[in-house]
Amino acid sequence: MLIVEGNEIYSTENYSGAAEKYRAAAEVDPANGEAHSRLGTALRQLGLYKEALESSKRAVPLTPDGPERAIIFDNMGVCESNLGHPVTAVLYSGIALKFQPKNARIRVHRGISYEKAGQYDRAHTDALMALKFRPGYPPALRLKLRLELSGHVTPLG
């Protein structure tokens, strides 16, 4: 019930309120991977990257392989990237993509981490792949254009 309440609150972009519900759910049932995963996502939205990373790491062994694991590893990648660890972020995003290889959002997140790591061609490839899977996707378009306008990559066609 706490997770459902947290989801409703999260949908209104009240990430702090959602985090409270998810934290309570994790306290009631420490073995609930979904509670830890969702808490990690809410904390990331609040910019609390270290806490979000810890919560997401707790969720990994409690969550079976599948789409939810992709969310957890993607969240970990975003946190690491924002903490200034783009190489680790790329690794986590790569794991997420093993579960959802056509997920444009994860591709963009990894592309941003590649960009931060100075691997511009790989970042550009991820932006292009994201656009292949989700044409017109604004974050992918922004990444692609930023890379092309920077002169780090050559625009295609």
C-alpha positions in Angstrom: 0.0 0.0 0.0 2.9 2.4 0.8 4.4 1.8 -2.6 1.1 2.5 -4.3 0.7 5.7 -2.3 4.3 6.7 -3.2 3.6 6.1 -6.8 0.6 8.4 -6.7 2.6 11.1 -5.0 5.6 10.6 -7.4 3.3 11.1 -10.4 2.6 14.6 -9.1 6.3 15.3 -9.1 6.4 15.5 -5.3 9.5 13.4 -5.0 10.1 14.2 -1.4 6.7 13.0 -0.4 7.1 9.9 -2.6 10.5 9.2 -1.0 8.9 9.3 2.4 6.4 6.6 1.4 9.0 4.4 -0.3 11.4 4.8 2.7 8.5 3.7 5.0 7.8 0.7 2.7 11.5 -0.3 2.8 11.5 -0.1 6.6 8.3 -2.2 6.9 9.8 -4.8 4.5 13.6 -4.5 4.1 13.6 -7.3 1.5 11.3 -5.4 -0.8 13.4 -4.6 -3.8 10.7 -2.4 -5.4 10.6 -0.1 -2.3 14.4 0.3 -2.4 14.4 0.8 -6.2 11.6 3.4 -6.2 13.2 5.2 -3.2 16.5 5.4 -5.2 14.6 6.9 -8.2 12.8 9.5 -6.0 16.1 10.4 -4.2 17.8 10.8 -7.6 15.0 13.2 -8.7 15.8 15.2 -5.5 19.5 15.4 -6.4 20.5 13.2 -3.5 22.7 11.0 -5.7 24.8 9.3 -2.9 21.6 8.2 -1.0 19.9 7.3 -4.3 22.9 5.1 -5.3 22.9 3.3 -1.9 19.2 2.6 -2.1 19.5 1.4 -5.7 22.4 -0.9 -4.7 20.2 -2.4 -1.9 17.5 -3.1 -4.6 19.8 -5.1 -6.9 20.0 -8.4 -5.0 16.3 -8.2 -4.1 15.1 -7.7 -7.7 14.8 -10.5 -10.3 16.2 -10.0 -13.8 13.9 -8.0 -16.1 12.7 -4.5 -16.8 12.8 -3.4 -13.1 16.5 -4.3 -13.0 17.1 -2.1 -16.0 15.5 0.8 -14.1 17.8 0.2 -11.1 21.0 0.0 -13.1 20.0 3.1 -15.2 19.3 5.0 -11.9 22.7 3.9 -10.6 24.4 5.1 -13.8 22.7 8.5 -13.6 23.8 8.9 -10.0 27.4 7.9 -10.7 27.5 10.3 -13.7 26.2 13.2 -11.5 28.7 12.3 -8.8 31.5 12.7 -11.3 32.2 9.1 -12.1 31.2 8.8 -15.8 33.2 5.6 -16.5 31.3 3.8 -13.7 28.1 5.3 -15.0 28.7 3.9 -18.5 29.2 0.5 -17.0 25.9 0.6 -15.1 24.1 1.9 -18.1 25.5 -0.9 -20.1 24.1 -3.4 -17.7 20.7 -1.7 -17.9 20.8 -2.0 -21.7 21.3 -5.7 -21.4 17.8 -5.9 -19.9 16.3 -3.2 -22.3 18.6 -2.8 -25.3 16.1 -0.6 -27.2 15.4 1.8 -24.3 16.0 5.3 -25.7 16.2 6.9 -22.2 18.9 4.6 -21.1 20.8 5.2 -24.3 20.7 8.9 -23.7 21.8 8.5 -20.1 24.8 6.4 -21.3 25.5 8.8 -24.1 25.7 11.7 -21.6 28.1 9.7 -19.5 30.2 8.9 -22.5 30.2 12.6 -23.3 31.4 13.4 -19.8 34.1 10.8 -20.2 35.3 12.4 -23.4 34.2 9.5 -25.6 32.2 11.7 -28.0 31.8 9.2 -30.9 30.3 6.7 -28.5 28.0 9.4 -27.1 26.9 10.3 -30.6 26.2 6.7 -31.4 24.0 6.3 -28.4 22.1 9.5 -29.3 21.6 8.1 -32.8 20.5 4.7 -31.5 18.0 6.4 -29.1 16.6 8.3 -32.1 16.3 5.1 -34.1 14.3 3.5 -31.3 12.3 6.7 -30.4 12.3 9.1 -33.3 12.2 12.8 -32.3 13.0 12.0 -28.7 14.0 15.5 -27.3 16.8 14.4 -24.9 18.4 12.4 -27.7 18.1 15.3 -30.2 19.6 17.6 -27.6 22.6 15.3 -27.0 23.1 14.7 -30.8 23.0 18.4 -31.5 25.2 19.4 -28.6 27.9 16.9 -29.7 27.7 18.0 -33.4 27.8 21.7 -32.6 30.7 21.2 -30.2 32.8 20.0 -33.2 33.7 16.7 -31.3 31.8 14.6 -33.9 30.9 15.0 -37.6 27.2 15.2 -38.3 25.9 12.3 -40.5 24.4 13.0 -43.9 
